[in-house]
Amino acid sequence: MRQAKSGFSSCFQSPARQDRIWTWTIAKQWVKMIPSELFQAAVPMSEYQYYEFQAIDRPLSAADRKALRALSTRARITTSSFVNAYEWGDFKGDPAKLMEAWFDLHLYLSNWGSRRLMIRWPARTVDRRLLDAFLGEVETAELRLVGENLILDIAFEEMDIEDCDDGSGWLAALAPLRADVLSGDLRLFYLIWLSAVGAEVFDPDELEPMPGIGPMSAALDAFAEFFNIDADLVAAAAERPFDPHAAMPLSSEAVRTTISSIQDEEKADLLLRLFEGDPTVTTDLRARVHRHLRSEAEVQPVEARTVGELQTRASAIRHARERALAEAAAIADRKREAEAKRLRRRRLDALAKRGENVWREIEAEIERGNASGYDKAAALLLDLRAIADEKNTSEDFARRLRAVRERHSRKGRFIERLNKLG
């Protein structure tokens, strides 16, 4: 998804780093053929790991930043983020613990294909029962209730991704997913479920957890790409729109109506939290308004598709895409062939007009006595033979070619080139 794949997967700037990453990629192709302990002992491979955390609801205090600095002397730490990359070492901290204490978003990436994303929400702002419905048999994601927060943890190990990716830019692209869930858009969880469909976790008659996810947002596209979810499955799922009421824009009238329906005691609690500077008040209120809108909306029921139907449709999309690519490649090949023929025709016509000058040029190239001269002479002779075939002067050409061969019979490298002409 990206500039430099949307800014997300530009290769490392350091040539030395590129060499190490490419070496790792090549090694992965044969490491499966030998015992892992022998590979590790014989090839001390460079590693690359990228860690990024973001704090959204609460900025990091000076004490928070000091505690984080104790975990890494090299990390870039601000009031809202912690970023570090390792090529030979490892991060001393536990990302899960950092999420529990300070952060709302975390992204991890390694050059051996491991990828991880964690998102934290205030537990009171989301309905866990709705989220759990997507994750029942999904082994790559889990929800954890930690204190007053709910943390989604998604991890894929050793994915088959060949890009050399330094990790920068990914979390910025994925960050909107947190707000989407707060607004009632649960398509993130559908994609997590869909990744398990791609891994053939479910039976073909299993129903999708929501009736559609189209059109895809940039953040959803980024998520599907980051975790390498089958693009054809995603396209199949996105052919149906998701519930238009799931993420309604907040109008002043809707907010006023919802606030009017809140009990006085709850209003007082919200105002008190606002007075005390609680940064999550807005998040809570937005979530409450969206829940109210969804409960009031009239939604026409749509029949859910089965896993088998999604897979069949994805297969059809894949075949159509491959067919289109093959047709485009064939058209490009025909254009290249036509252009090559046009250029050859122009070259032969120009040579035919030069007459004896071409033979003199051939002799001059041969007399240079080097590979480039021999190649140029042989190429000119090949063109002259084509012209002779067109003009029915092949016998004259053959006679002159024999003369060239005799004059330069001691130039072995040149004679080798003549022999290849037939």
One Martini backbone bead per residue (centre of mass of N, CA, C, O) as a GRO file, in nm:
protein
  422
    1MET     BB    1   0.053   0.057   0.031
    2ARG     BB    2   0.257   0.282  -0.166
    3GLN     BB    3   0.511   0.504  -0.099
    4ALA     BB    4   0.710   0.336  -0.120
    5LYS     BB    5   0.470   0.205  -0.073
    6SER     BB    6   0.352   0.457   0.071
    7GLY     BB    7   0.614   0.463   0.263
    8PHE     BB    8   0.646   0.157   0.377
    9SER     BB    9   0.870  -0.012   0.164
   10SER     BB   10   1.148   0.093   0.181
   11CYS     BB   11   1.455   0.051   0.139
   12PHE     BB   12   1.743   0.052   0.264
   13GLN     BB   13   1.991   0.294   0.259
   14SER     BB   14   2.202   0.099   0.340
   15PRO     BB   15   2.409  -0.109   0.174
   16ALA     BB   16   2.482  -0.297   0.407
   17ARG     BB   17   2.191  -0.361   0.483
   18GLN     BB   18   2.104  -0.479   0.217
   19ASP     BB   19   2.302  -0.714   0.216
   20ARG     BB   20   2.187  -0.851   0.471
   21ILE     BB   21   1.897  -0.888   0.373
   22TRP     BB   22   1.962  -1.051   0.117
   23THR     BB   23   2.105  -1.277   0.260
   24TRP     BB   24   1.860  -1.369   0.419
   25THR     BB   25   1.678  -1.434   0.178
   26ILE     BB   26   1.860  -1.651   0.056
   27ALA     BB   27   1.885  -1.834   0.306
   28LYS     BB   28   1.581  -1.913   0.327
   29GLN     BB   29   1.587  -2.113   0.077
   30TRP     BB   30   1.803  -2.331   0.235
   31VAL     BB   31   1.745  -2.373   0.544
   32LYS     BB   32   1.526  -2.609   0.516
   33MET     BB   33   1.760  -2.831   0.425
   34ILE     BB   34   1.872  -2.785   0.718
   35PRO     BB   35   1.966  -2.786   1.017
   36SER     BB   36   1.925  -2.524   1.230
   37GLU     BB   37   2.184  -2.556   1.407
   38LEU     BB   38   2.383  -2.547   1.167
   39PHE     BB   39   2.303  -2.274   1.053
   40GLN     BB   40   2.358  -2.100   1.309
   41ALA     BB   41   2.662  -2.182   1.335
   42ALA     BB   42   2.757  -2.103   1.030
   43VAL     BB   43   2.535  -1.843   1.009
   44PRO     BB   44   2.570  -1.521   1.120
   45MET     BB   45   2.292  -1.343   1.099
   46SER     BB   46   2.147  -1.066   1.026
   47GLU     BB   47   1.933  -0.843   1.203
   48TYR     BB   48   1.591  -0.697   1.192
   49GLN     BB   49   1.428  -0.455   1.415
   50TYR     BB   50   1.099  -0.301   1.467
   51TYR     BB   51   0.988  -0.033   1.689
   52GLU     BB   52   0.650   0.099   1.761
   53PHE     BB   53   0.498   0.368   1.951
   54GLN     BB   54   0.168   0.503   2.058
   55ALA     BB   55   0.025   0.794   2.205
   56ILE     BB   56  -0.310   0.928   2.234
   57ASP     BB   57  -0.474   0.987   2.504
   58ARG     BB   58  -0.179   1.003   2.651
   59PRO     BB   59   0.081   1.165   2.737
   60LEU     BB   60   0.410   1.164   2.806
   61SER     BB   61   0.587   1.192   3.068
   62ALA     BB   62   0.884   1.243   3.212
   63ALA     BB   63   0.872   0.974   3.368
   64ASP     BB   64   0.806   0.797   3.130
   65ARG     BB   65   1.058   0.864   2.957
   66LYS     BB   66   1.262   0.765   3.165
   67ALA     BB   67   1.169   0.469   3.171
   68LEU     BB   68   1.220   0.423   2.866
   69ARG     BB   69   1.523   0.496   2.860
   70ALA     BB   70   1.607   0.244   3.032
   71LEU     BB   71   1.545   0.048   2.777
   72SER     BB   72   1.674   0.286   2.580
   73THR     BB   73   1.939   0.483   2.440
   74ARG     BB   74   1.839   0.499   2.113
   75ALA     BB   75   1.571   0.594   2.122
   76ARG     BB   76   1.286   0.762   2.001
   77ILE     BB   77   1.152   1.009   2.224
   78THR     BB   78   0.829   1.123   2.302
   79THR     BB   79   0.511   1.225   2.408
   80SER     BB   80   0.394   0.991   2.169
   81SER     BB   81   0.675   0.817   2.131
   82PHE     BB   82   0.842   0.498   2.026
   83VAL     BB   83   1.162   0.440   1.854
   84ASN     BB   84   1.319   0.135   1.720
   85ALA     BB   85   1.627  -0.027   1.602
   86TYR     BB   86   1.765  -0.358   1.518
   87GLU     BB   87   2.062  -0.560   1.413
   88TRP     BB   88   2.189  -0.732   1.687
   89GLY     BB   89   1.981  -0.695   1.891
   90ASP     BB   90   1.746  -0.627   2.163
   91PHE     BB   91   1.466  -0.567   2.330
   92LYS     BB   92   1.419  -0.528   2.678
   93GLY     BB   93   1.131  -0.502   2.646
   94ASP     BB   94   0.774  -0.541   2.684
   95PRO     BB   95   0.529  -0.464   2.474
   96ALA     BB   96   0.283  -0.541   2.649
   97LYS     BB   97   0.364  -0.363   2.894
   98LEU     BB   98   0.371  -0.093   2.743
   99MET     BB   99   0.073  -0.097   2.667
  100GLU     BB  100  -0.042  -0.106   2.954
  101ALA     BB  101   0.103   0.171   3.051
  102TRP     BB  102   0.117   0.388   2.768
  103PHE     BB  103  -0.010   0.261   2.500
  104ASP     BB  104  -0.218   0.234   2.184
  105LEU     BB  105   0.030   0.157   1.988
  106HIS     BB  106   0.181  -0.126   1.798
  107LEU     BB  107   0.485  -0.205   1.605
  108TYR     BB  108   0.623  -0.499   1.439
  109LEU     BB  109   0.943  -0.582   1.268
  110SER     BB  110   1.108  -0.827   1.058
  111ASN     BB  111   1.343  -0.986   0.833
  112TRP     BB  112   1.188  -1.285   0.888
  113GLY     BB  113   0.852  -1.208   0.897
  114SER     BB  114   0.769  -1.064   1.153
  115ARG     BB  115   0.441  -0.950   1.279
  116ARG     BB  116   0.298  -0.666   1.473
  117LEU     BB  117  -0.020  -0.566   1.635
  118MET     BB  118  -0.132  -0.308   1.866
  119ILE     BB  119  -0.450  -0.227   2.035
  120ARG     BB  120  -0.592   0.035   2.242
  121TRP     BB  121  -0.882   0.046   2.458
  122PRO     BB  122  -1.130   0.152   2.624
  123ALA     BB  123  -1.351  -0.072   2.746
  124ARG     BB  124  -1.611   0.125   2.751
  125THR     BB  125  -1.602   0.182   2.416
  126VAL     BB  126  -1.642  -0.134   2.378
  127ASP     BB  127  -1.779  -0.440   2.249
  128ARG     BB  128  -1.652  -0.741   2.311
  129ARG     BB  129  -1.862  -0.935   2.193
  130LEU     BB  130  -1.829  -0.840   1.900
  131LEU     BB  131  -1.524  -0.909   1.873
  132ASP     BB  132  -1.525  -1.214   1.953
  133ALA     BB  133  -1.691  -1.312   1.700
  134PHE     BB  134  -1.424  -1.296   1.508
  135LEU     BB  135  -1.200  -1.480   1.706
  136GLY     BB  136  -1.257  -1.774   1.787
  137GLU     BB  137  -1.035  -1.936   1.559
  138VAL     BB  138  -0.811  -1.720   1.592
  139GLU     BB  139  -0.453  -1.746   1.644
  140THR     BB  140  -0.333  -1.440   1.562
  141ALA     BB  141  -0.552  -1.335   1.781
  142GLU     BB  142  -0.611  -1.116   2.074
  143LEU     BB  143  -0.796  -1.042   2.371
  144ARG     BB  144  -0.722  -0.805   2.642
  145LEU     BB  145  -0.791  -0.749   2.979
  146VAL     BB  146  -0.646  -0.442   3.123
  147GLY     BB  147  -0.815  -0.326   3.337
  148GLU     BB  148  -0.951  -0.051   3.145
  149ASN     BB  149  -0.837  -0.225   2.904
  150LEU     BB  150  -0.829  -0.313   2.551
  151ILE     BB  151  -0.626  -0.563   2.381
  152LEU     BB  152  -0.498  -0.599   2.061
  153ASP     BB  153  -0.328  -0.901   1.931
  154ILE     BB  154  -0.119  -0.924   1.640
  155ALA     BB  155   0.047  -1.227   1.504
  156PHE     BB  156   0.312  -1.301   1.269
  157GLU     BB  157   0.515  -1.570   1.154
  158GLU     BB  158   0.720  -1.599   0.903
  159MET     BB  159   0.663  -1.445   0.654
  160ASP     BB  160   0.637  -1.434   0.292
  161ILE     BB  161   0.856  -1.164   0.265
  162GLU     BB  162   1.079  -0.984   0.039
  163ASP     BB  163   1.087  -0.721   0.146
  164CYS     BB  164   1.275  -0.438   0.224
  165ASP     BB  165   1.180  -0.328   0.555
  166ASP     BB  166   1.196  -0.061   0.803
  167GLY     BB  167   0.879   0.023   0.910
  168SER     BB  168   0.829   0.294   0.824
  169GLY     BB  169   0.483   0.422   0.819
  170TRP     BB  170   0.284   0.202   0.912
  171LEU     BB  171   0.145   0.316   1.171
  172ALA     BB  172   0.024   0.565   1.038
  173ALA     BB  173  -0.161   0.392   0.845
  174LEU     BB  174  -0.306   0.221   1.094
  175ALA     BB  175  -0.423   0.418   1.315
  176PRO     BB  176  -0.729   0.463   1.216
  177LEU     BB  177  -0.846   0.191   1.328
  178ARG     BB  178  -0.904   0.279   1.613
  179ALA     BB  179  -1.126   0.489   1.546
  180ASP     BB  180  -1.310   0.305   1.385
  181VAL     BB  181  -1.396   0.124   1.620
  182LEU     BB  182  -1.516   0.354   1.794
  183SER     BB  183  -1.735   0.412   1.547
  184GLY     BB  184  -1.816   0.091   1.454
  185ASP     BB  185  -1.581  -0.013   1.271
  186LEU     BB  186  -1.518  -0.378   1.214
  187ARG     BB  187  -1.326  -0.452   0.965
  188LEU     BB  188  -1.070  -0.536   1.099
  189PHE     BB  189  -1.191  -0.808   1.210
  190TYR     BB  190  -1.256  -0.927   0.940
  191LEU     BB  191  -0.961  -0.946   0.839
  192ILE     BB  192  -0.871  -1.138   1.053
  193TRP     BB  193  -1.068  -1.358   0.971
  194LEU     BB  194  -0.966  -1.374   0.670
  195SER     BB  195  -0.685  -1.484   0.735
  196ALA     BB  196  -0.804  -1.761   0.826
  197VAL     BB  197  -0.925  -1.833   0.558
  198GLY     BB  198  -0.650  -1.839   0.407
  199ALA     BB  199  -0.559  -2.078   0.624
  200GLU     BB  200  -0.795  -2.287   0.650
  201VAL     BB  201  -0.971  -2.293   0.931
  202PHE     BB  202  -1.244  -2.316   0.792
  203ASP     BB  203  -1.532  -2.413   0.696
  204PRO     BB  204  -1.721  -2.369   0.411
  205ASP     BB  205  -2.003  -2.313   0.595
  206GLU     BB  206  -1.901  -2.069   0.713
  207LEU     BB  207  -1.985  -1.759   0.830
  208GLU     BB  208  -1.973  -1.446   0.801
  209PRO     BB  209  -1.963  -1.178   1.043
  210MET     BB  210  -2.016  -0.991   0.789
  211PRO     BB  211  -2.160  -0.872   0.475
  212GLY     BB  212  -1.917  -0.650   0.448
  213ILE     BB  213  -1.625  -0.406   0.338
  214GLY     BB  214  -1.719  -0.204   0.141
  215PRO     BB  215  -1.512   0.018   0.093
  216MET     BB  216  -1.186   0.049   0.117
  217SER     BB  217  -0.958   0.171   0.315
  218ALA     BB  218  -0.639   0.267   0.361
  219ALA     BB  219  -0.603   0.118   0.633
  220LEU     BB  220  -0.706  -0.159   0.537
  221ASP     BB  221  -0.502  -0.196   0.312
  222ALA     BB  222  -0.257  -0.185   0.498
  223PHE     BB  223  -0.329  -0.430   0.668
  224ALA     BB  224  -0.340  -0.642   0.439
  225GLU     BB  225  -0.043  -0.595   0.358
  226PHE     BB  226   0.114  -0.632   0.622
  227PHE     BB  227  -0.032  -0.940   0.651
  228ASN     BB  228  -0.074  -1.079   0.374
  229ILE     BB  229  -0.356  -1.079   0.260
  230ASP     BB  230  -0.553  -1.205   0.042
  231ALA     BB  231  -0.645  -1.007  -0.219
  232ASP     BB  232  -0.886  -1.178  -0.336
  233LEU     BB  233  -1.044  -1.204  -0.076
  234VAL     BB  234  -1.079  -0.906  -0.027
  235ALA     BB  235  -1.228  -0.845  -0.291
  236ALA     BB  236  -1.467  -1.030  -0.233
  237ALA     BB  237  -1.559  -0.895   0.034
  238ALA     BB  238  -1.574  -0.591  -0.106
  239GLU     BB  239  -1.829  -0.624  -0.295
  240ARG     BB  240  -1.959  -0.562  -0.029
  241PRO     BB  241  -2.109  -0.355   0.173
  242PHE     BB  242  -2.104  -0.206   0.454
  243ASP     BB  243  -2.264  -0.082   0.706
  244PRO     BB  244  -2.370   0.246   0.682
  245HIS     BB  245  -2.420   0.267   1.013
  246ALA     BB  246  -2.137   0.191   1.148
  247ALA     BB  247  -1.999   0.499   1.048
  248MET     BB  248  -2.126   0.761   1.123
  249PRO     BB  249  -2.152   1.075   1.105
  250LEU     BB  250  -2.124   1.351   1.318
  251SER     BB  251  -2.385   1.533   1.422
  252SER     BB  252  -2.519   1.776   1.608
  253GLU     BB  253  -2.798   1.644   1.636
  254ALA     BB  254  -2.702   1.364   1.729
  255VAL     BB  255  -2.557   1.460   1.980
  256ARG     BB  256  -2.795   1.601   2.117
  257THR     BB  257  -2.981   1.353   2.133
  258THR     BB  258  -2.793   1.175   2.301
  259ILE     BB  259  -2.747   1.362   2.542
  260SER     BB  260  -3.050   1.377   2.620
  261SER     BB  261  -3.053   1.053   2.694
  262ILE     BB  262  -2.881   1.104   2.927
  263GLN     BB  263  -2.825   1.068   3.232
  264ASP     BB  264  -2.752   1.287   3.478
  265GLU     BB  265  -2.529   1.121   3.616
  266GLU     BB  266  -2.361   1.076   3.356
  267LYS     BB  267  -2.319   1.370   3.285
  268ALA     BB  268  -2.166   1.444   3.540
  269ASP     BB  269  -1.932   1.249   3.491
  270LEU     BB  270  -1.835   1.372   3.224
  271LEU     BB  271  -1.784   1.660   3.335
  272LEU     BB  272  -1.579   1.581   3.549
  273ARG     BB  273  -1.372   1.458   3.358
  274LEU     BB  274  -1.332   1.716   3.194
  275PHE     BB  275  -1.233   1.894   3.430
  276GLU     BB  276  -0.987   1.680   3.497
  277GLY     BB  277  -0.863   1.601   3.196
  278ASP     BB  278  -0.988   1.369   3.046
  279PRO     BB  279  -0.898   1.240   2.726
  280THR     BB  280  -1.154   1.017   2.699
  281VAL     BB  281  -1.426   1.163   2.671
  282THR     BB  282  -1.461   1.190   2.366
  283THR     BB  283  -1.446   0.891   2.306
  284ASP     BB  284  -1.693   0.808   2.472
  285LEU     BB  285  -1.903   0.990   2.334
  286ARG     BB  286  -1.873   0.884   2.048
  287ALA     BB  287  -1.945   0.591   2.111
  288ARG     BB  288  -2.228   0.651   2.219
  289VAL     BB  289  -2.346   0.778   1.963
  290HIS     BB  290  -2.303   0.536   1.775
  291ARG     BB  291  -2.476   0.338   1.932
  292HIS     BB  292  -2.736   0.499   1.904
  293LEU     BB  293  -2.755   0.505   1.594
  294ARG     BB  294  -2.762   0.197   1.552
  295SER     BB  295  -3.021   0.146   1.725
  296GLU     BB  296  -3.202   0.343   1.531
  297ALA     BB  297  -3.143   0.197   1.285
  298GLU     BB  298  -3.245   0.080   0.962
  299VAL     BB  299  -3.161  -0.253   0.867
  300GLN     BB  300  -3.108  -0.446   0.605
  301PRO     BB  301  -3.094  -0.763   0.562
  302VAL     BB  302  -2.805  -0.976   0.494
  303GLU     BB  303  -2.678  -1.238   0.346
  304ALA     BB  304  -2.446  -1.443   0.431
  305ARG     BB  305  -2.147  -1.570   0.355
  306THR     BB  306  -1.943  -1.820   0.281
  307VAL     BB  307  -1.638  -1.944   0.270
  308GLY     BB  308  -1.677  -2.090   0.000
  309GLU     BB  309  -1.781  -1.842  -0.157
  310LEU     BB  310  -1.533  -1.666  -0.117
  311GLN     BB  311  -1.328  -1.862  -0.246
  312THR     BB  312  -1.462  -1.880  -0.523
  313ARG     BB  313  -1.449  -1.577  -0.585
  314ALA     BB  314  -1.144  -1.545  -0.551
  315SER     BB  315  -1.070  -1.739  -0.779
  316ALA     BB  316  -1.206  -1.575  -1.004
  317ILE     BB  317  -1.041  -1.318  -0.960
  318ARG     BB  318  -0.766  -1.446  -1.006
  319HIS     BB  319  -0.813  -1.547  -1.295
  320ALA     BB  320  -0.883  -1.270  -1.414
  321ARG     BB  321  -0.618  -1.134  -1.341
  322GLU     BB  322  -0.427  -1.332  -1.486
  323ARG     BB  323  -0.556  -1.293  -1.763
  324ALA     BB  324  -0.503  -0.988  -1.782
  325LEU     BB  325  -0.196  -1.009  -1.754
  326ALA     BB  326  -0.149  -1.193  -1.998
  327GLU     BB  327  -0.273  -1.002  -2.208
  328ALA     BB  328  -0.087  -0.762  -2.149
  329ALA     BB  329   0.175  -0.914  -2.212
  330ALA     BB  330   0.104  -0.988  -2.505
  331ILE     BB  331   0.073  -0.698  -2.605
  332ALA     BB  332   0.360  -0.609  -2.529
  333ASP     BB  333   0.504  -0.817  -2.706
  334ARG     BB  334   0.385  -0.724  -2.977
  335LYS     BB  335   0.497  -0.438  -2.960
  336ARG     BB  336   0.794  -0.517  -2.944
  337GLU     BB  337   0.806  -0.676  -3.207
  338ALA     BB  338   0.713  -0.445  -3.392
  339GLU     BB  339   0.942  -0.251  -3.313
  340ALA     BB  340   1.176  -0.437  -3.392
  341LYS     BB  341   1.096  -0.460  -3.691
  342ARG     BB  342   1.108  -0.160  -3.756
  343LEU     BB  343   1.407  -0.116  -3.679
  344ARG     BB  344   1.522  -0.331  -3.868
  345ARG     BB  345   1.419  -0.214  -4.130
  346ARG     BB  346   1.569   0.055  -4.104
  347ARG     BB  347   1.853  -0.068  -4.086
  348LEU     BB  348   1.854  -0.223  -4.358
  349ASP     BB  349   1.799   0.020  -4.540
  350ALA     BB  350   2.053   0.177  -4.459
  351LEU     BB  351   2.260  -0.039  -4.545
  352ALA     BB  352   2.180  -0.067  -4.845
  353LYS     BB  353   2.270   0.237  -4.913
  354ARG     BB  354   2.588   0.197  -4.842
  355GLY     BB  355   2.713  -0.056  -4.945
  356GLU     BB  356   3.056  -0.077  -4.944
  357ASN     BB  357   3.086   0.063  -4.665
  358VAL     BB  358   3.015  -0.184  -4.496
  359TRP     BB  359   3.261  -0.361  -4.565
  360ARG     BB  360   3.466  -0.157  -4.455
  361GLU     BB  361   3.361  -0.160  -4.165
  362ILE     BB  362   3.412  -0.457  -4.112
  363GLU     BB  363   3.720  -0.446  -4.146
  364ALA     BB  364   3.771  -0.237  -3.922
  365GLU     BB  365   3.657  -0.404  -3.687
  366ILE     BB  366   3.847  -0.646  -3.715
  367GLU     BB  367   4.121  -0.479  -3.682
  368ARG     BB  368   4.087  -0.419  -3.377
  369GLY     BB  369   4.099  -0.708  -3.213
  370ASN     BB  370   3.820  -0.719  -3.056
  371ALA     BB  371   3.521  -0.799  -2.926
  372SER     BB  372   3.353  -0.552  -3.024
  373GLY     BB  373   3.444  -0.569  -3.318
  374TYR     BB  374   3.346  -0.857  -3.377
  375ASP     BB  375   3.051  -0.808  -3.308
  376LYS     BB  376   2.996  -0.585  -3.517
  377ALA     BB  377   3.073  -0.748  -3.767
  378ALA     BB  378   2.872  -0.981  -3.728
  379ALA     BB  379   2.614  -0.805  -3.732
  380LEU     BB  380   2.653  -0.693  -4.019
  381LEU     BB  381   2.655  -0.968  -4.162
  382LEU     BB  382   2.371  -1.051  -4.080
  383ASP     BB  383   2.230  -0.818  -4.228
  384LEU     BB  384   2.342  -0.877  -4.512
  385ARG     BB  385   2.208  -1.152  -4.540
  386ALA     BB  386   1.916  -1.049  -4.526
  387ILE     BB  387   1.940  -0.870  -4.777
  388ALA     BB  388   2.017  -1.098  -4.973
  389ASP     BB  389   1.759  -1.263  -4.942
  390GLU     BB  390   1.567  -1.035  -5.049
  391LYS     BB  391   1.756  -0.993  -5.336
  392ASN     BB  392   1.888  -1.257  -5.446
  393THR     BB  393   2.225  -1.240  -5.326
  394SER     BB  394   2.357  -1.492  -5.176
  395GLU     BB  395   2.606  -1.574  -5.347
  396ASP     BB  396   2.764  -1.311  -5.317
  397PHE     BB  397   2.775  -1.313  -5.012
  398ALA     BB  398   2.920  -1.588  -4.976
  399ARG     BB  399   3.177  -1.504  -5.122
  400ARG     BB  400   3.258  -1.266  -4.936
  401LEU     BB  401   3.260  -1.429  -4.672
  402ARG     BB  402   3.490  -1.619  -4.751
  403ALA     BB  403   3.700  -1.397  -4.780
  404VAL     BB  404   3.691  -1.302  -4.489
  405ARG     BB  405   3.769  -1.571  -4.361
  406GLU     BB  406   4.049  -1.598  -4.501
  407ARG     BB  407   4.182  -1.328  -4.407
  408HIS     BB  408   4.085  -1.416  -4.081
  409SER     BB  409   4.172  -1.716  -3.987
  410ARG     BB  410   4.361  -1.629  -3.725
  411LYS     BB  411   4.093  -1.519  -3.588
  412GLY     BB  412   3.939  -1.707  -3.369
  413ARG     BB  413   3.713  -1.528  -3.239
  414PHE     BB  414   3.586  -1.447  -3.506
  415ILE     BB  415   3.527  -1.730  -3.622
  416GLU     BB  416   3.331  -1.809  -3.401
  417ARG     BB  417   3.118  -1.600  -3.490
  418LEU     BB  418   3.076  -1.705  -3.775
  419ASN     BB  419   2.981  -1.991  -3.698
  420LYS     BB  420   2.715  -1.885  -3.555
  421LEU     BB  421   2.581  -1.788  -3.831
  422GLY     BB  422   2.613  -2.050  -4.046
   0.00000   0.00000   0.00000
